[in-house]
Amino acid sequence: MSQVGEKLLELIDVKKYYPVRGGFLLRTVGHVRAVDGVALQIRRGETLAIVGESGCGKSTLAQIIAGLIKPTSGKIIFNGVEIKDNMLHDISLRHKIQMVFQNPESSLNPRMTVRDVLAEAIKAKYGNTIDEDALNEKILNLVNSVGLTPQHLTRYPHQLSGGEKQRVSIARALATEPELIILDEPVSALDLSMRAQILNLLLELQQRHYLTYIYITHNLEQAWHLSDRVAVMYLGKIVELAPTETFFHKPLHPYSMVLLSSAPLLEASFEVQKIKPVGEPPSPLNPPKGCRFHPRCPFAFDRCRETEPRMLEVEEGHWVACYLAEESSKLHNVQPLVK
């Protein structure tokens, strides 16, 4: 695990609502609550894994932090400075936060060579103040740092394998010397052997450059091996946040238990209590009253259906939004996962 330092990023009640329009005049008839009141603190040098099923808001949250989309409301504080709307295009700020996307095929310009891709990123940081020799040196250092060779510099994306394309994407993210890198499912488009290589590369780069990662994934095995903390998202909200070791040994939210029950590759290391959800996920256009998971929760009771639970710190660093955490008598019958 990485060495964790002071607070680098803070999210305060961040929301992103998308209007839904209908009728003859296309009036707004509702909102899709993709991200709905997320609060997080991320410390320098750590890896925070954000997990959850498809459609829970993970990637939307990642794009908000990266400045690719504007939040509907809330505050984002980076290095002690609040990011305002007019700062989203602040070049010096954008250099400090970079993103590696899920599909390198679509994130690289097919008409640019690897050298062009990296040169463009470097020039975005240094502009015309960097001479050709210094530019070439930086490009060579980048390709070497991600396990590529100088021969790759003249190739176009279609001439690269999937793993090589993702290495180029990582090198491009490193080109601006960032402090925070958001990794949105960075290995899901790769085969199994290549996934391991890329994940090992990310760990090596983090140690070498003291990087902070936000790792977006639905793969709990990757979260177990890579992260310092795990945040669980459900229907636009964080429902549990804990150190990785604590999360996998003692999950408290029923949805977390459902996710762990659905991870067959973890069964070799954990005695997973099988918990199956009831019904289908609700629509973010019309989330249920009270706890958003209560229509699917096998432990739900009346209070869950009436009032939304707030995040509580049940032990040091372990936060959960669930009334079961307040009802010790009910928790007694829910067995935690054990290694």
C-alpha positions in Angstrom: 0.0 0.0 0.0 1.1 3.6 -0.6 2.4 6.0 2.0 -0.5 8.4 2.7 0.0 12.1 3.4 -2.1 15.2 3.9 -5.5 15.9 2.3 -5.3 16.5 -1.4 -8.9 16.5 -2.6 -12.2 17.1 -0.9 -15.7 16.7 -2.3 -18.6 18.4 -0.4 -22.2 17.5 -1.2 -21.4 17.1 -4.9 -24.4 16.5 -7.2 -24.9 16.0 -10.9 -28.5 16.0 -12.2 -29.4 15.5 -15.8 -32.7 17.1 -16.9 -35.3 14.8 -18.6 -37.5 16.6 -21.1 -40.8 15.5 -22.4 -44.1 16.7 -24.0 -44.7 18.9 -27.0 -42.7 21.8 -25.6 -39.9 19.6 -24.3 -40.2 20.9 -20.8 -38.2 19.4 -17.9 -40.3 16.7 -16.4 -37.6 15.3 -14.0 -34.0 14.8 -13.3 -31.7 11.8 -13.5 -29.7 12.0 -10.2 -26.4 10.5 -11.5 -24.4 11.8 -8.5 -26.5 12.9 -5.5 -24.7 14.4 -2.6 -21.2 12.8 -2.5 -18.8 13.8 0.2 -15.2 12.4 0.1 -11.7 13.3 1.3 -8.7 11.9 -0.6 -5.2 12.0 0.8 -2.0 12.5 -1.1 -0.3 9.2 -2.0 -3.3 6.9 -1.4 -5.4 4.8 -3.8 -9.2 5.2 -3.3 -11.2 2.5 -5.1 -14.8 3.5 -5.9 -16.8 0.4 -6.6 -20.4 -0.4 -7.5 -22.5 -1.9 -10.2 -23.0 -0.3 -13.6 -25.1 2.9 -13.5 -24.3 3.8 -9.9 -22.5 7.0 -10.8 -18.9 6.0 -10.6 -17.8 7.3 -14.0 -19.9 10.5 -13.7 -18.2 11.3 -10.4 -14.8 10.6 -12.0 -15.5 13.0 -14.9 -16.7 15.7 -12.4 -13.4 15.5 -10.5 -11.4 15.5 -13.8 -13.3 18.7 -14.8 -14.8 17.1 -17.9 -18.3 17.9 -16.8 -19.6 20.5 -14.3 -21.4 19.4 -11.2 -24.9 20.7 -10.6 -24.0 21.8 -7.1 -21.4 21.1 -4.4 -17.8 22.0 -3.7 -14.6 20.5 -5.0 -11.5 21.5 -3.1 -8.1 20.6 -4.6 -4.9 21.4 -2.6 -6.9 23.7 -0.4 -8.3 25.7 -3.2 -12.0 25.5 -4.3 -12.4 24.7 -8.0 -14.8 27.2 -9.4 -16.6 26.9 -12.7 -14.3 29.4 -14.3 -11.3 27.3 -13.0 -12.3 24.2 -14.9 -10.3 25.5 -17.8 -7.4 26.7 -15.7 -4.4 25.1 -17.4 -2.2 24.9 -14.3 -5.0 23.1 -12.4 -5.8 20.8 -15.3 -2.2 19.6 -15.4 -2.5 18.4 -11.8 -5.5 16.2 -12.4 -5.3 13.7 -15.2 -7.5 10.7 -16.3 -6.9 7.4 -17.9 -10.0 6.1 -19.7 -11.5 2.6 -19.9 -11.0 2.2 -23.7 -7.6 3.3 -25.0 -8.9 2.7 -28.6 -11.3 5.6 -28.3 -9.1 7.9 -26.1 -6.2 8.1 -28.6 -6.3 10.1 -31.8 -6.0 7.6 -34.7 -4.2 10.2 -36.8 -1.4 10.9 -34.3 1.7 8.9 -33.7 2.7 8.0 -30.2 5.3 10.8 -30.3 2.7 13.3 -31.4 0.4 12.2 -28.6 3.1 12.7 -25.9 4.5 15.9 -27.5 1.0 17.5 -27.5 0.6 16.7 -23.8 4.0 18.0 -22.9 3.6 21.2 -24.9 0.2 21.8 -23.2 2.1 22.1 -20.0 5.3 23.9 -21.1 4.1 25.7 -24.3 6.8 27.3 -26.4 9.2 27.5 -23.4 10.5 23.9 -24.1 13.1 23.4 -26.8 13.2 20.4 -29.1 16.0 18.6 -27.3 14.3 18.9 -23.9 11.0 17.8 -25.6 12.7 14.7 -27.0 14.3 13.8 -23.7 11.0 14.0 -21.9 9.2 11.9 -24.5 11.9 9.2 -24.3 11.7 9.2 -20.5 7.9 8.8 -20.7 8.0 5.8 -23.0 10.7 4.1 -21.0 8.8 4.7 -17.8 5.7 2.8 -19.1 7.6 -0.1 -20.6 7.6 1.0 -24.3 10.6 1.5 -26.6 11.7 4.4 -28.9 10.5 2.2 -31.8 6.9 2.7 -30.6 7.1 6.5 -31.1 6.5 6.4 -34.9 3.5 4.1 -34.6 -0.2 5.0 -34.9 -2.8 3.6 -32.4 -4.0 0.9 -34.9 -0.4 -0.5 -35.0 -0.4 -1.1 -31.2 -1.8 -3.8 -29.1 -4.4 -3.1 -26.4 -1.9 -3.1 -23.7 0.5 -0.8 -25.6 -2.3 1.6 -26.2 -3.1 1.8 -22.5 0.6 2.3 -21.8 0.5 5.3 -24.1 -2.6 6.6 -22.3 -0.8 6.3 -19.0 2.3 8.0 -20.4 0.2 10.9 -21.7 -1.4 11.3 -18.2 2.1 11.4 -16.7 3.3 14.0 -19.3 1.9 16.9 -17.3 3.4 15.7 -14.0 0.0 15.3 -12.2 -0.6 14.9 -8.5 -3.9 13.0 -9.0 -4.7 10.4 -11.7 -8.3 9.1 -12.1 -8.3 5.6 -13.5 -11.7 4.7 -14.9 -11.7 0.9 -15.4 -8.2 1.1 -17.0 -7.8 -2.6 -17.6 -11.3 -3.9 -18.3 -10.8 -3.8 -22.1 -7.6 -5.9 -21.8 -7.0 -9.6 -21.6 -6.1 -11.2 -18.3 -2.3 -11.4 -18.6 -2.1 -7.8 -19.8 -4.3 -6.6 -16.9 -1.7 -7.9 -14.4 1.1 -6.1 -16.3 -0.7 -2.8 -16.4 -1.8 -3.0 -12.7 1.8 -3.7 -11.7 2.9 -0.7 -13.8 0.5 1.6 -12.0 1.7 0.5 -8.6 5.3 1.0 -9.7 4.6 4.5 -11.1 2.7 5.5 -7.9 5.7 4.6 -5.7 8.1 6.3 -8.1 6.2 9.6 -8.5 4.2 9.6 -5.2 0.9 9.7 -7.2 -2.6 9.7 -5.8 -5.1 7.4 -7.6 -8.9 7.3 -7.7 -9.5 3.8 -9.1 -13.0 3.3 -10.6 -13.9 -0.3 -10.9 -16.5 -3.0 -10.6 -13.8 -5.6 -10.0 -13.5 -6.2 -6.2 -10.4 -8.3 -6.6 -8.5 -5.3 -8.2 -9.8 -3.1 -5.4 -8.5 -5.6 -2.8 -5.0 -5.7 -4.3 -4.6 -2.0 -5.3 -6.5 0.3 -2.9 -5.9 1.8 0.5 -9.6 2.5 1.0 -12.8 1.5 -0.7 -15.9 3.6 -1.3 -19.1 1.9 -2.3 -21.6 3.8 -4.6 -25.2 2.9 -5.0 -27.7 5.0 -7.0 -25.6 8.1 -6.9 -24.6 8.0 -3.3 -21.6 6.7 -1.2 -23.1 4.1 1.2 -19.9 2.8 2.8 -16.3 4.0 3.0 -13.6 2.1 4.8 -10.0 1.0 4.8 -9.6 -1.8 2.4 -8.7 -4.4 5.0 -11.7 -3.4 7.1 -14.1 -3.4 4.2 -13.2 -6.9 3.0 -13.2 -8.4 6.5 -16.2 -6.5 8.0 -18.5 -4.9 5.5 -21.5 -3.3 7.2 -23.8 -2.1 4.5 -26.0 -4.9 3.0 -25.2 -3.7 -0.5 -21.5 -4.1 0.2 -22.3 -7.6 1.3 -24.2 -8.2 -1.9 -21.2 -7.0 -4.0 -18.8 -9.3 -2.1 -21.2 -12.2 -2.4 -21.1 -11.7 -6.2 -17.3 -11.9 -6.5 -16.5 -15.5 -7.2 -12.7 -14.9 -7.5 -12.6 -13.8 -3.9 -14.0 -17.0 -2.5 -10.5 -18.5 -2.4 -9.5 -15.9 0.2 -12.7 -15.1 1.9 -15.6 -17.1 3.4 -18.2 -15.1 1.6 -21.7 -15.0 3.1 -24.1 -15.4 0.2 -26.6 -12.5 0.3 -28.9 -12.0 -2.7 -30.7 -8.7 -3.3 -34.5 -8.6 -3.9 -35.9 -7.2 -7.2 -34.2 -4.9 -9.7 -32.3 -1.6 -9.1 -34.5 1.5 -9.0 -34.3 4.2 -11.6 -32.1 7.2 -10.7 -34.9 9.3 -12.2 -37.2 8.3 -9.4 -35.1 7.0 -6.4 -37.1 5.4 -3.6 -37.8 7.3 -0.4 -35.6 6.5 2.6 -32.6 4.3 2.1 -32.2 3.8 -1.7 -31.3 0.2 -1.2 -34.3 -0.7 0.9 -36.5 -2.2 -2.0 -33.7 -4.8 -2.6 -32.4 -5.2 1.0 -33.2 -8.5 2.8 -32.7 -6.8 6.1 -34.9 -3.6 5.5 -37.3 -2.5 8.2 -39.8 0.4 8.5 -37.3 3.1 9.4 -35.3 2.2 6.2 -38.4 2.9 4.1 -39.2 6.3 5.7 -36.0 8.2 6.3 -32.7 8.3 4.4 -29.8 7.2 6.7 -26.8 9.5 7.1 -23.2 8.5 7.0 -21.9 7.5 10.4 -18.4 6.7 11.5 -19.0 3.4 13.3 -15.2 2.9 14.0 -12.1 4.9 13.0 -12.2 5.5 9.3 -15.2 3.2 8.7 -18.3 5.1 7.6 -21.6 3.6 6.6 -25.1 4.9 5.8 -27.3 2.1 7.2 -29.6 1.8 10.1 -28.3 -1.7 10.7 -25.1 -0.1 11.9 -27.2 1.7 14.6 -29.1 -1.4 15.5 -26.5 -3.6 17.1 -29.1 -6.3 17.9 -29.9 -6.6 14.2 -26.2 -6.5 13.3 -25.6 -9.4 15.6 -27.3 -11.7 13.1 -25.3 -10.5 10.1 -22.0 -12.4 9.9 -19.1 -10.4 8.5 -16.8 -11.8 5.8 -13.7 -13.4 7.3 -10.4 -14.1 5.6 
